[in-house]
Amino acid sequence: MKIRWLGQSFFQIESAEGRLIAIDPHGIPAFGRPIIPAEFVLVSHSHEDHALVEFVEAQKKDTKLKEADIYRGVVETKPGKQEWKTYDEKRGSIRVRNVATYHDTVNGMQRGKNSIWIIEMNGLVLCHLGDLGHELTAEQVKAIGKVDVLMVPVGGIYTINGEQAQKVTEQIKPRLYALPMHYGVPGYEDLAGPDEFLDGVKKERVTKTPDTNELVIPIDAKAEEYQIVLLGWRKGEAKKK
């Protein structure tokens, strides 16, 4: 399985069979505004830096993404009124489901609702927290279930910050990897960087890959404890001296 980070909370997941999934697409200029292929798209909430599905094209040539290929975890039922949309569906061997959460600590009164996505494929479970704005309840942790790879926002301001992200990661306890997302990088400094999330973590548990945005995971991978991987956001980009 391959996971590619495209900045902010935008990921492309590739199954062992080559099926592609996009999560929370954006068009932020600092990240190059890439357009990527995917069989279907998961959107955690409707903010523009998470829901620009025009930056995703259909994986199958000569076709277009249909609305049925776009899974929106939060929908606007009428102007100013948000509701969660619940999914638990299978697309062939891939299972997709979501868990209702909030974008803030006041039950959505400030920034609205958020949807956590859980993807089960190739015997692994991936969890993308979207713009989570609070620590999780015991019920939410139970609903998420066992996780192998966690994508967690750490940049604060609009989501949980690094300290809170540490707590949420420990609540979920991913088996293999925690992948920080939604944080500031050189050229895009609207958010705090990942340092607070890494504070106190043993150096041997942190891997930085500035030269690639891709993490390759054997489907039979094992680990004594999860590793934190800070992906580069553009594959092949040379290190800046």
N, C-alpha and C positions, 0 to 999 in steps of 0.2 A: 504494500500500500504506500502511496505517496501523498504527502500533504504539502501544499505550497501556500505561502503567505504573500499577499499582495498589498500589504499595508493596512493600517486601521484594523478592522475586524473581517476583512475580505480574505477568504480562503478558497482554494480549489482542492478537492479531495479526489484522488484517483484510486479506484479499487484495483485489486490484483488482476482483474479481467479488463481493465482499461476504461471502466465506466467513470464518468466525471460528474462531480457535484460542486456547485458554487454556493458559498455562504456569505451573506451580507455584502453584496457588491457596492462599490462607491466609484466616484469619478474625481477624486482629489488630485489636483495637478501635481502636487509634490511627489506622488507615487507613480506618475507616468500615465495615468488613466488607461490601464490595459483593458482590452476586451478579450475575454477568455471563453472557451467552449465549455458547455456543461449539458448533461442530460436533463437536470432539473436544478432549481435554485431554492435555497432556504433563506427567508428574511425574518430577522428577529423582531423588528419593529419598523415603523414607517419613516424614520428620519433619513434624510438624503444621503448621509455617509454610510448607510446600511442597506438602502433599498433601491439603488439605481440599477434595475434589472437590464437596462439597455446596454450595460457593460458586460453582458453575458450573451453569447450566441449559442444556438443549438449545436450540440455535439455532432449530430447527424447532418451531413452535408445536404445542401439544397432543401433544408427545412427551417422552420422558425419555432422558437419556444412558444408554447401555448400557455394560456392562463393556468391550465391544469398542471403545468410543469413548474409553476411558481407557488411555493408554499409560504403563505404570509401568516406568521404567528400572531400578529396583532392587526386588526382591521378597523377601519373607521365606518361605523354603521350609519352615522349621520355627522354633519360638521361638528367637530369638537368632542365627539363621543367615540371612545375606543372600546373594543372588546377583544378578548383573546379568541383565537380560532384553534380548536384542539385537533391535533392529528395523531393518528397511530396507524400508519399505512405501510404496506409492503409494495415495493417496486421490484418485482422479481425477487432476488435474494437479498435486497437491501431493505431494511426496516427503518422508518423515519417516524419519530414521535417528538412531542414537545411538552414543556412544563411551564406553567404560567408563573411569572415573577413581575417585579416592578423595576422601573428605570431610576427609582429614587428610594429614599427611606420613609416616605410619607404616603405609601399606598398609591403611587402614581399621580398624586395631586400636583407635583411639580413638573415631572417630565413624562408622565404617562406609563403605559404598560410595556413589558418586555417578555420575550419568549425565549426560553432555553431550548436548544435543539439537541437531540440525541440520535445518533446514526449508528446502526448496527450492520456491519458488513465484514466479510472475510473472517468471521469469528472474533472481531474486535469491536469495541464500543467507543465511539468518539462523542464528546460533549462540547458544545459551543455555547458559551454563556451569554452571547449577545451583549447588550449594554446593561448588564446587571448593576443595580444601584444599591444593594443591601446584602447583608449576610443571609444565608439560607435558613429556613425553618427545618425542623426535623422531618416534617412531612414532605418538603421539597427535596431534601436529600434522599429520602426513601423513594420518591417518585423518579428521581434521576437514576438511582440504582448504581450498579458497579460500572466503573469507567476505566478504560485503558489510556485514553489520550484526552486531556482537558485543554480547551482554548479559553483563556481567562483574561478579562480586561484588567489592566493594572495602572492606568495613567491618571485615575482620579478625575476631578472636576465634573465630568458628566457621568462617571461610573464609580464603582468601588475603587479605592486607591490601593497602593501597594501593600500596605499593612492589612487592609481588609481582604485583599486578594489572597494573601498568605493564609488567612483564616478560612476563606472559602475553599481554597485548594485542599487544606487539611480536612475540611468537612467532607469533601468528595473523595479524597485520597486516590487519585488516579494511579493505576498500576504501573504504567510505563513512562508517560511524559506529561509535563505541564508546559504549554506553549503560551507565553505572554503575548497579549495583543492590545490594541487600542491604547497606545502610549506614544509619547513624543520621540521623534528621531531627527537627526540633522536635516534641516530643510522643511520639517513639519514639527514645529515646537508648540503647537496649541495645547498640548497635554504634557504632563510630567513624564519623565523617562522611567525606565524600569528599575532604577536603583533601589527604591524603597521596597519593591517586591523581592529583590535579591538580598536585602539586608539581613545578615545573620545566617544566610544559607552557606553551607560548606562549599568551597570552590569546586571540589570534585563532583558536585551534583549539578553544576551549571556548565552548559556548553553554548558557546557563541559561534554562529556560522555566518559572518558578515558577507561571505562570498557567494552564498546561495540562499534562496528562499525555500528550498525543498528539503523535506525530511523523508527519508525512505525507512519504512518500518516492516521488517519481516513479519508475516502473519503469525509466526510461532514465537515471536519475541518474548523474552523473559527478563525480569529485573527484580533485584532485591528491594529496591525503592525507586520511586519515580525520579526522573531527571528533568531539569528545567532546560529547555532549548530556546535560545533567542535567535530566531531565524533572521537572515537578511531579507529585505523586502523585494529585491530584484535579483534574479538569478544571474550569476556571471559578473556581477558588478565588482570591479577591482577594489581592493582596500584603499582608502585614502591615506596618504602618508601625512 
